[in-house]
Amino acid sequence: MPGTSPLRAWWAQRAPAAGAAVMATGIVSVGLHLAGYEVVSRVFLVVAGAAWLALAAAFLVLLLGQRQQWLVQAGTPAALTAVAATAVLGTRFAALGWTLSAGALLALAAVLWPVLLVLSVRHWRRPMPGSVFLACVATQGLAVLAATLAATESAAWLAHTALVLFWLGIVIYGLALTRFGPREVIEGGGDHWVAGGALAISALAGSKLIAADGPDLNLWNVDDRGVLHDVTLALLVLDLSWYAVLLTAEIVRPRLRYDVRRWSTVFPMGMTAAATLSVASAVGVSWLAWPGEVLLWMAVAAWLAAAVGAAAAARAAVRPRTPRHRAADLRSRGPR
């Protein structure tokens, strides 16, 4: 594009997938809060908030100025990171007691969700990369935020809405699984981890629904609570199983080169940690807290690695290209 800076051109190509960076940063902040590391959690929250504002600005500029390009990007699974990132940020706000801001983010995510979900699902095919599971992640992100606010505001209708979204998210996961290409586990660039991350956020939603019940709301009867308890634990077990498979695949076939989709690896790692910590508290299985904390620090390490890779990629994108660099690029491409 004539007159476009290298940085803006680089950002325009990566903005949809970069929503996973906000999701990853936000959920690491949530996990650190659950583990009691409040100061570090708020540092991550500041970073997540700043990144969300940048993405929101890019979203609006594209929507208002380049409607056709916006429709193209909105039809990709990665577009649903806008919903998930907004919901994750809102969940952290709710944990801080910022209910007005959290409610505003819930309303925004709820408006975006059906539009982006329909546009994305219309383009599903076989086989699909791991980003196909973002339909589940976005749905369960709304369930997590709604359930969190329901507990904070003693709003039963929010809890029941969250319950509907919870079950819908599980159904969507099953549909997405039929479209997922199994070879992505070995060949994926990073977003294949969302296959496990979608189960993690589903388990987190279940734990928030259990935690929302209490004397003030009295949401679930004994049978309902028992089903939620069992399904939430089953989702966490399935998520941890996926985690083991995906981690093993990374060891067997390392993919060390930075890719923006690596933020979609960090997010499931952080979400698994947060879900483990939250389930431990909600269902009273205290021994889950220590593996949850181990998983949390693994997610923090992965976040730092992805941040270093992103910074290096951005620097390379905006660095002036000398004749020597251009010649090296031509040599690396080889004969056509």
Secondary structure as GFF3:
##gff-version 3
##sequence-region A 1 336
A	DSSP	alpha_helix	6	35	.	.	.	ID=ss1
A	DSSP	alpha_helix	38	65	.	.	.	ID=ss2
A	DSSP	alpha_helix	67	74	.	.	.	ID=ss3
A	DSSP	three_ten_helix	77	80	.	.	.	ID=ss4
A	DSSP	alpha_helix	81	95	.	.	.	ID=ss5
A	DSSP	alpha_helix	99	121	.	.	.	ID=ss6
A	DSSP	three_ten_helix	130	133	.	.	.	ID=ss7
A	DSSP	alpha_helix	134	153	.	.	.	ID=ss8
A	DSSP	alpha_helix	156	179	.	.	.	ID=ss9
A	DSSP	alpha_helix	184	187	.	.	.	ID=ss10
A	DSSP	three_ten_helix	191	193	.	.	.	ID=ss11
A	DSSP	alpha_helix	194	212	.	.	.	ID=ss12
A	DSSP	alpha_helix	222	252	.	.	.	ID=ss13
A	DSSP	three_ten_helix	260	262	.	.	.	ID=ss14
A	DSSP	alpha_helix	263	282	.	.	.	ID=ss15
A	DSSP	three_ten_helix	286	288	.	.	.	ID=ss16
A	DSSP	alpha_helix	289	318	.	.	.	ID=ss17
A	DSSP	alpha_helix	323	333	.	.	.	ID=ss18
###
